[in-house]
């Protein structure tokens, strides 16, 4: 697959992931917190997951593939003296934080959700959106060879 096609797939999937979480945070979290009723938020989160989780998988696979295009030797991804490696490391760190936050959401937040804990659910969604936005903001650094 060409680098260009791979990049387009990566960007489209990232748009779904980022956009979906921003919609949740701006469109549903405030009302859920205000009313202490997470039903509408959870319904929309479940709908979002039908496309967002596959999108995250596409973002992950395509991102790793793109990183291999930039630095074919995986060992170089962890070489902090290389500016492009720092971008790859930053993206990997954001991915790990996202996966940890998703695990926390599933194992701790959703299993113990009560009206008093709706704000915690909203905070987790906000953090997921923030991580996604930061990852999107870092993306153009590849075009310029790294941070700097």
Secondary structure by P-SEA (a helix, b strand, c coil): ccaaaaaaaaaaaaaaaaaaaaaaaaccaaaaaaaccaaaaaaaaaaaaacaaaaaaaaaaaaaaaaaaaccccccccccccaaaaaaaaaaaaaaaaaaaaaaaaccccccccccaaaaaaaaaaaaaaaaaaaaaacccccccccc
